[in-house]
Amino acid sequence: KPSDTTGRKEDRSTSRVGRLPRRYRGRDIMLWLLESGFLDVRREEVIRVAGRIPARGVLGSTHTISLQALSAQGVVLLGRLTGIEDGGSLSFADDLEANVRFADEASENVKRHVDDYISRMGIDAPVAEPDPAETVVMRQPNPTIGSLDLSRSGVTSVVWCTGFKGDFSWMRLPGALDSAGQPVHVDGVAALPGLYFAGLDFASTRKSGIILVIAEEAPRLVEHIAVHS
Protein backbone atom coordinates (compact mmCIF):
# COMPACT_ATOMS: atom_id res chain seq x y z
CA LYS A 1 0.00 0.00 0.00
CA PRO A 2 1.45 3.42 -0.91
CA SER A 3 2.08 5.71 2.04
CA ASP A 4 0.07 8.90 2.46
CA THR A 5 3.32 10.89 2.69
CA THR A 6 4.85 10.11 -0.71
CA GLY A 7 2.27 8.20 -2.74
CA ARG A 8 4.69 5.27 -2.95
CA LYS A 9 5.40 2.24 -0.81
CA GLU A 10 7.86 3.54 1.75
CA ASP A 11 10.13 1.64 4.14
CA ARG A 12 11.89 3.75 6.75
CA SER A 13 14.81 2.72 8.93
CA THR A 14 14.80 4.23 12.43
CA SER A 15 17.31 4.93 15.19
CA ARG A 16 17.52 6.47 18.66
CA VAL A 17 16.47 10.06 17.97
CA GLY A 18 14.41 12.20 20.32
CA ARG A 19 11.22 14.03 19.43
CA LEU A 20 9.82 17.43 20.39
CA PRO A 21 6.14 18.36 20.33
CA ARG A 22 5.53 21.31 18.00
CA ARG A 23 3.11 22.98 20.40
CA TYR A 24 2.41 22.38 24.07
CA ARG A 25 0.05 24.01 26.53
CA GLY A 26 -0.97 26.83 24.24
CA ARG A 27 2.42 27.86 22.90
CA ASP A 28 5.09 26.87 20.42
CA ILE A 29 7.48 24.53 22.22
CA MET A 30 10.51 26.71 21.36
CA LEU A 31 9.01 29.62 23.30
CA TRP A 32 8.69 27.42 26.38
CA LEU A 33 12.23 26.06 26.00
CA LEU A 34 13.69 29.55 25.63
CA GLU A 35 11.73 31.06 28.50
CA SER A 36 12.32 28.18 30.91
CA GLY A 37 16.08 28.07 30.42
CA PHE A 38 16.05 24.58 28.90
CA LEU A 39 18.22 25.79 26.01
CA ASP A 40 20.67 27.50 28.37
CA VAL A 41 21.92 24.23 29.87
CA ARG A 42 25.70 24.13 29.52
CA ARG A 43 27.48 21.83 27.08
CA GLU A 44 29.28 20.03 29.93
CA GLU A 45 26.00 19.17 31.62
CA VAL A 46 24.49 17.83 28.40
CA ILE A 47 27.52 15.59 27.86
CA ARG A 48 27.53 14.47 31.50
CA VAL A 49 23.93 13.25 31.24
CA ALA A 50 24.01 11.82 27.71
CA GLY A 51 27.64 10.69 27.64
CA ARG A 52 28.11 12.51 24.33
CA ILE A 53 26.67 15.36 22.29
CA PRO A 54 23.18 14.06 21.44
CA ALA A 55 21.42 14.34 18.11
CA ARG A 56 18.89 17.16 17.86
CA GLY A 57 15.33 16.01 18.51
CA VAL A 58 12.97 15.84 15.56
CA LEU A 59 10.84 19.00 15.37
CA GLY A 60 8.24 19.50 12.65
CA SER A 61 7.84 22.93 11.06
CA THR A 62 4.07 23.15 11.62
CA HIS A 63 3.11 20.03 13.55
CA THR A 64 4.59 17.23 15.63
CA ILE A 65 6.32 14.50 13.64
CA SER A 66 6.28 11.03 15.22
CA LEU A 67 7.10 7.52 14.09
CA GLN A 68 3.60 6.50 15.13
CA ALA A 69 2.04 9.07 12.81
CA LEU A 70 4.25 8.02 9.91
CA SER A 71 3.27 4.38 10.39
CA ALA A 72 -0.42 5.32 10.48
CA GLN A 73 0.09 7.01 7.10
CA GLY A 74 1.37 3.77 5.60
CA VAL A 75 5.12 4.08 6.12
CA VAL A 76 6.67 0.70 7.03
CA LEU A 77 8.99 1.23 9.98
CA LEU A 78 12.19 -0.78 10.36
CA GLY A 79 14.95 -0.99 12.93
CA ARG A 80 18.37 0.58 12.54
CA LEU A 81 20.21 -0.33 9.33
CA THR A 82 23.09 -2.64 10.24
CA GLY A 83 24.44 -3.84 6.93
CA ILE A 84 24.23 -4.23 3.17
CA GLU A 85 24.83 -7.70 1.78
CA ASP A 86 26.07 -8.67 -1.67
CA GLY A 87 23.13 -8.79 -4.02
CA GLY A 88 21.37 -5.78 -2.53
CA SER A 89 19.86 -7.13 0.68
CA LEU A 90 19.63 -4.81 3.69
CA SER A 91 19.71 -6.01 7.30
CA PHE A 92 18.13 -4.22 10.25
CA ALA A 93 18.47 -4.44 14.03
CA ASP A 94 15.55 -5.64 16.12
CA ASP A 95 15.26 -2.29 17.88
CA LEU A 96 12.20 -0.62 16.37
CA GLU A 97 10.20 -0.70 19.61
CA ALA A 98 13.16 0.70 21.54
CA ASN A 99 13.59 3.52 19.02
CA VAL A 100 9.91 4.47 19.23
CA ARG A 101 10.07 4.36 23.02
CA PHE A 102 13.20 6.56 23.05
CA ALA A 103 11.42 9.26 21.03
CA ASP A 104 8.34 9.03 23.27
CA GLU A 105 10.42 9.38 26.42
CA ALA A 106 12.32 12.37 25.02
CA SER A 107 9.03 14.14 24.29
CA GLU A 108 7.67 13.32 27.74
CA ASN A 109 10.83 14.62 29.42
CA VAL A 110 10.55 17.95 27.62
CA LYS A 111 6.86 18.29 28.47
CA ARG A 112 7.59 17.43 32.10
CA HIS A 113 10.23 20.17 32.16
CA VAL A 114 7.68 22.68 30.82
CA ASP A 115 5.05 21.51 33.32
CA ASP A 116 7.49 21.98 36.20
CA TYR A 117 8.40 25.46 34.96
CA ILE A 118 4.74 26.49 34.64
CA SER A 119 4.01 25.22 38.15
CA ARG A 120 7.10 26.82 39.68
CA MET A 121 6.44 30.22 38.10
CA GLY A 122 2.68 30.16 38.68
CA ILE A 123 1.95 30.70 34.98
CA ASP A 124 -1.69 30.57 33.90
CA ALA A 125 -1.33 28.19 30.96
CA PRO A 126 -4.02 25.98 29.40
CA VAL A 127 -4.01 22.29 30.20
CA ALA A 128 -2.18 20.00 27.81
CA GLU A 129 -4.27 18.77 24.91
CA PRO A 130 -3.76 15.38 23.25
CA ASP A 131 -1.41 15.59 20.27
CA PRO A 132 -2.76 13.53 17.34
CA ALA A 133 0.80 12.64 16.29
CA GLU A 134 1.42 11.08 19.71
CA THR A 135 -1.94 9.43 20.35
CA VAL A 136 -2.41 7.77 16.95
CA VAL A 137 -2.25 3.98 17.00
CA MET A 138 1.00 2.73 15.52
CA ARG A 139 0.90 0.21 12.68
CA GLN A 140 3.88 -2.03 13.24
CA PRO A 141 5.03 -4.88 10.97
CA ASN A 142 4.32 -8.28 12.52
CA PRO A 143 6.70 -9.99 12.59
CA THR A 144 9.27 -7.22 12.52
CA ILE A 145 11.31 -7.01 9.33
CA GLY A 146 14.94 -8.02 9.81
CA SER A 147 16.03 -7.91 6.18
CA LEU A 148 14.88 -6.38 2.92
CA ASP A 149 15.81 -7.48 -0.59
CA LEU A 150 15.83 -4.30 -2.64
CA SER A 151 15.08 -6.03 -5.94
CA ARG A 152 12.35 -8.36 -4.71
CA SER A 153 10.74 -5.57 -2.70
CA GLY A 154 10.66 -3.27 -5.71
CA VAL A 155 12.81 -0.59 -4.09
CA THR A 156 13.94 1.85 -6.78
CA SER A 157 15.07 4.82 -4.69
CA VAL A 158 17.13 5.06 -1.51
CA VAL A 159 17.31 8.34 0.42
CA TRP A 160 20.11 8.58 2.99
CA CYS A 161 19.24 10.77 5.98
CA THR A 162 22.12 9.88 8.27
CA GLY A 163 22.98 13.30 9.63
CA PHE A 164 26.44 14.81 9.48
CA LYS A 165 29.31 16.14 11.53
CA GLY A 166 32.11 18.53 10.75
CA ASP A 167 35.22 17.18 9.03
CA PHE A 168 38.23 18.95 10.50
CA SER A 169 40.86 16.52 9.19
CA TRP A 170 42.42 19.35 7.18
CA MET A 171 43.27 21.19 10.41
CA ARG A 172 46.72 19.81 11.14
CA LEU A 173 47.44 21.76 14.30
CA PRO A 174 48.70 19.80 17.33
CA GLY A 175 46.14 19.93 20.13
CA ALA A 176 43.38 21.49 18.03
CA LEU A 177 41.32 18.30 17.75
CA ASP A 178 40.37 15.52 20.15
CA SER A 179 40.66 11.77 19.54
CA ALA A 180 37.38 11.85 17.60
CA GLY A 181 38.67 14.55 15.27
CA GLN A 182 36.46 17.27 16.74
CA PRO A 183 37.58 20.73 17.93
CA VAL A 184 38.92 21.14 21.46
CA HIS A 185 37.56 24.42 22.80
CA VAL A 186 35.71 26.21 25.58
CA ASP A 187 32.85 28.40 24.36
CA GLY A 188 34.43 28.46 20.90
CA VAL A 189 37.86 29.50 22.15
CA ALA A 190 40.53 26.91 21.35
CA ALA A 191 43.48 26.12 23.59
CA LEU A 192 45.76 27.27 20.78
CA PRO A 193 46.20 31.07 20.82
CA GLY A 194 44.41 32.80 17.96
CA LEU A 195 42.19 29.84 17.03
CA TYR A 196 38.41 30.15 17.37
CA PHE A 197 35.35 28.12 16.37
CA ALA A 198 32.00 29.76 15.63
CA GLY A 199 28.65 28.11 14.99
CA LEU A 200 29.43 24.65 16.37
CA ASP A 201 26.51 22.59 17.66
CA PHE A 202 26.37 22.63 21.48
CA ALA A 203 29.49 24.85 21.53
CA SER A 204 28.45 26.50 24.80
CA THR A 205 24.86 25.52 25.54
CA ARG A 206 21.97 23.52 24.11
CA LYS A 207 21.03 26.41 21.85
CA SER A 208 24.50 26.77 20.31
CA GLY A 209 24.35 25.98 16.62
CA ILE A 210 20.81 27.34 16.28
CA ILE A 211 20.48 30.55 14.28
CA LEU A 212 18.84 32.44 17.16
CA VAL A 213 22.05 32.34 19.21
CA ILE A 214 24.28 34.06 16.63
CA ALA A 215 23.65 37.52 18.11
CA GLU A 216 24.67 36.21 21.53
CA GLU A 217 27.75 34.11 20.79
CA ALA A 218 29.37 35.94 17.87
CA PRO A 219 29.94 39.22 19.80
CA ARG A 220 31.48 37.23 22.65
CA LEU A 221 34.06 35.73 20.31
CA VAL A 222 34.71 39.11 18.69
CA GLU A 223 35.33 40.65 22.11
CA HIS A 224 37.74 37.85 23.03
CA ILE A 225 39.62 38.31 19.76
CA ALA A 226 39.82 42.09 20.27
CA VAL A 227 41.13 41.75 23.82
CA HIS A 228 43.74 39.13 22.95
CA SER A 229 44.93 40.51 19.61
C-alpha positions in Angstrom: 0.0 0.0 0.0 1.4 3.4 -0.9 2.1 5.7 2.0 0.1 8.9 2.5 3.3 10.9 2.7 4.8 10.1 -0.7 2.3 8.2 -2.7 4.7 5.3 -2.9 5.4 2.2 -0.8 7.9 3.5 1.7 10.1 1.6 4.1 11.9 3.7 6.8 14.8 2.7 8.9 14.8 4.2 12.4 17.3 4.9 15.2 17.5 6.5 18.7 16.5 10.1 18.0 14.4 12.2 20.3 11.2 14.0 19.4 9.8 17.4 20.4 6.1 18.4 20.3 5.5 21.3 18.0 3.1 23.0 20.4 2.4 22.4 24.1 0.0 24.0 26.5 -1.0 26.8 24.2 2.4 27.9 22.9 5.1 26.9 20.4 7.5 24.5 22.2 10.5 26.7 21.4 9.0 29.6 23.3 8.7 27.4 26.4 12.2 26.1 26.0 13.7 29.5 25.6 11.7 31.1 28.5 12.3 28.2 30.9 16.1 28.1 30.4 16.0 24.6 28.9 18.2 25.8 26.0 20.7 27.5 28.4 21.9 24.2 29.9 25.7 24.1 29.5 27.5 21.8 27.1 29.3 20.0 29.9 26.0 19.2 31.6 24.5 17.8 28.4 27.5 15.6 27.9 27.5 14.5 31.5 23.9 13.2 31.2 24.0 11.8 27.7 27.6 10.7 27.6 28.1 12.5 24.3 26.7 15.4 22.3 23.2 14.1 21.4 21.4 14.3 18.1 18.9 17.2 17.9 15.3 16.0 18.5 13.0 15.8 15.6 10.8 19.0 15.4 8.2 19.5 12.6 7.8 22.9 11.1 4.1 23.2 11.6 3.1 20.0 13.6 4.6 17.2 15.6 6.3 14.5 13.6 6.3 11.0 15.2 7.1 7.5 14.1 3.6 6.5 15.1 2.0 9.1 12.8 4.2 8.0 9.9 3.3 4.4 10.4 -0.4 5.3 10.5 0.1 7.0 7.1 1.4 3.8 5.6 5.1 4.1 6.1 6.7 0.7 7.0 9.0 1.2 10.0 12.2 -0.8 10.4 14.9 -1.0 12.9 18.4 0.6 12.5 20.2 -0.3 9.3 23.1 -2.6 10.2 24.4 -3.8 6.9 24.2 -4.2 3.2 24.8 -7.7 1.8 26.1 -8.7 -1.7 23.1 -8.8 -4.0 21.4 -5.8 -2.5 19.9 -7.1 0.7 19.6 -4.8 3.7 19.7 -6.0 7.3 18.1 -4.2 10.3 18.5 -4.4 14.0 15.5 -5.6 16.1 15.3 -2.3 17.9 12.2 -0.6 16.4 10.2 -0.7 19.6 13.2 0.7 21.5 13.6 3.5 19.0 9.9 4.5 19.2 10.1 4.4 23.0 13.2 6.6 23.1 11.4 9.3 21.0 8.3 9.0 23.3 10.4 9.4 26.4 12.3 12.4 25.0 9.0 14.1 24.3 7.7 13.3 27.7 10.8 14.6 29.4 10.5 18.0 27.6 6.9 18.3 28.5 7.6 17.4 32.1 10.2 20.2 32.2 7.7 22.7 30.8 5.0 21.5 33.3 7.5 22.0 36.2 8.4 25.5 35.0 4.7 26.5 34.6 4.0 25.2 38.1 7.1 26.8 39.7 6.4 30.2 38.1 2.7 30.2 38.7 1.9 30.7 35.0 -1.7 30.6 33.9 -1.3 28.2 31.0 -4.0 26.0 29.4 -4.0 22.3 30.2 -2.2 20.0 27.8 -4.3 18.8 24.9 -3.8 15.4 23.2 -1.4 15.6 20.3 -2.8 13.5 17.3 0.8 12.6 16.3 1.4 11.1 19.7 -1.9 9.4 20.4 -2.4 7.8 16.9 -2.3 4.0 17.0 1.0 2.7 15.5 0.9 0.2 12.7 3.9 -2.0 13.2 5.0 -4.9 11.0 4.3 -8.3 12.5 6.7 -10.0 12.6 9.3 -7.2 12.5 11.3 -7.0 9.3 14.9 -8.0 9.8 16.0 -7.9 6.2 14.9 -6.4 2.9 15.8 -7.5 -0.6 15.8 -4.3 -2.6 15.1 -6.0 -5.9 12.3 -8.4 -4.7 10.7 -5.6 -2.7 10.7 -3.3 -5.7 12.8 -0.6 -4.1 13.9 1.9 -6.8 15.1 4.8 -4.7 17.1 5.1 -1.5 17.3 8.3 0.4 20.1 8.6 3.0 19.2 10.8 6.0 22.1 9.9 8.3 23.0 13.3 9.6 26.4 14.8 9.5 29.3 16.1 11.5 32.1 18.5 10.8 35.2 17.2 9.0 38.2 19.0 10.5 40.9 16.5 9.2 42.4 19.3 7.2 43.3 21.2 10.4 46.7 19.8 11.1 47.4 21.8 14.3 48.7 19.8 17.3 46.1 19.9 20.1 43.4 21.5 18.0 41.3 18.3 17.7 40.4 15.5 20.1 40.7 11.8 19.5 37.4 11.8 17.6 38.7 14.5 15.3 36.5 17.3 16.7 37.6 20.7 17.9 38.9 21.1 21.5 37.6 24.4 22.8 35.7 26.2 25.6 32.9 28.4 24.4 34.4 28.5 20.9 37.9 29.5 22.2 40.5 26.9 21.3 43.5 26.1 23.6 45.8 27.3 20.8 46.2 31.1 20.8 44.4 32.8 18.0 42.2 29.8 17.0 38.4 30.1 17.4 35.4 28.1 16.4 32.0 29.8 15.6 28.6 28.1 15.0 29.4 24.7 16.4 26.5 22.6 17.7 26.4 22.6 21.5 29.5 24.8 21.5 28.5 26.5 24.8 24.9 25.5 25.5 22.0 23.5 24.1 21.0 26.4 21.9 24.5 26.8 20.3 24.4 26.0 16.6 20.8 27.3 16.3 20.5 30.5 14.3 18.8 32.4 17.2 22.1 32.3 19.2 24.3 34.1 16.6 23.6 37.5 18.1 24.7 36.2 21.5 27.7 34.1 20.8 29.4 35.9 17.9 29.9 39.2 19.8 31.5 37.2 22.7 34.1 35.7 20.3 34.7 39.1 18.7 35.3 40.6 22.1 37.7 37.9 23.0 39.6 38.3 19.8 39.8 42.1 20.3 41.1 41.7 23.8 43.7 39.1 22.9 44.9 40.5 19.6 
